[in-house]
Amino acid sequence: MVIILKGSLAMKLGFEKVEDPNGYQGCFYIKNGMKWIHSLPALKIKLNVKTDDELIDLGYDVETYRQVLLVAEELDEMKRLYEDLSVEDGERTYLSDGMYLYPDGSIR
């Protein structure tokens, strides 16, 4: 499965948009000299590289990509938990001690 991270997320994380006809969808995003990765597997194929270290050497921000995926996976897990626990779709579900699980996977 190929996961595409959106440019809007890159901008929220402080990356700056740079127009480039060779970039994904005509641009790329950069922060601290490192380029945002939309899809690690697709990028490796496009650049014909095998390892994350090769991408890092080419100036790609592999660490941020991995961190964002980890957060997304955790959020997906919480959404599945909501589906398992919820009584009525779309409504918050009480957990305990005044904490509720919401449909988006957040706990408040």
HELIX and SHEET records of a PDB file:
HELIX    1   1 GLY A    7  LYS A   12  1                                   6    
HELIX    2   2 TYR A   24  GLY A   26  5                                   3    
HELIX    3   3 LEU A   40  LEU A   47  1                                   8    
HELIX    4   4 ASP A   52  ASP A   57  1                                   6    
HELIX    5   5 VAL A   62  LEU A   85  1                                  24    
SHEET    1   A 3 GLU A  16  GLU A  19  0                                        
SHEET    2   A 3 CYS A  27  LYS A  31 -1                                        
SHEET    3   A 3 MET A  34  LYS A  35 -1                                        
SHEET    1   B 2 THR A  93  SER A  96  0                                        
SHEET    2   B 2 MET A  99  LEU A 101 -1                                        
END                                                                             
